[in-house]
Amino acid sequence: MTEVLGLVFVAWLVYVSDAVWWIKPDRIVLYGPAGCKLGAQLGPRFVLRGSSGLFIPGLFPTFHMHFEVDATSGAAQRTKERDIVAVAEQACAAARRLHQLATILWVHCFVLAPALLVTFGLRRVWIFIIVGLFGGAVVIIGFFARAWRFLYPSDSPGWKREVLPMVLSPFAAICAADTLTRPLFLSFNGLAVVRALATREDFLRIVRFYYFRDDPNPAVHALLARDFEDAVRTPPARAGMEMEGYCPRCHTQLTRLTGTCPECLDIEIVPFDAITPSGGPSDRFQSAARH
Ligand SMILES: [Zn+2]
């Protein structure tokens, strides 16, 4: 029993190390079920070095879609919402079969194999477990290659490079759909992709982050903020009457009126009473927003 638990634990560690990926602070990961508005995570979930760190996707079935975009990509990058939605739909269709196969392989590795090991012992079932593991990975690689050639026609042979980790560790095949879809939008304007695919709440949170700061790409963000400017400047719902001010960038609420945000450092606090009775921001708010 202890040996079985040890084997499953090692397998789980290998699987987790294959599933997580390194992410830089200006990268945004879009995640969620296919066909729905996606969540958007700016930068890593676990910061490890500088502002970079790890993104950890869902490790249990059912598996979700993941796209990664660059928040600072230039104005010349593709921005058309119709194109973005069409590419996302193609990716979801291509990833669906990989997700189904990944679920079967996951169940084989982490449910069926441990149950068989406990019931019949390693000597009687090891061949079944190994054949299932490598057989499952080979089938997934086959579907991955076909889907890659369809989604990346200008980089058709690139699938060979991408499947190398799956050849070395069959557990990586469980994450094949992420490997397939993650880089799909790197040639697009990152914030335009977030606008098209993410929830409005997550889009506004990320746009605020770039809008209220000295921006290396002001044209891009002015373009994106134009239709959303009022929403970007809308204050958060006041959490309590003791809250005197808030950060226009991260919406942290504070019990003081002045100074800078403890999270964003160079962003000045905006008083809640800066909002005029008509609902529009006062001059003071406008002045804080320009910084
Ligand atoms: Zn802040």
Residues whose N, C-alpha, C, O or C-beta is under 5 A from the ligand:
A	BS01	ZN	C247 R249 C250 H251 T252 C261 E263 C264
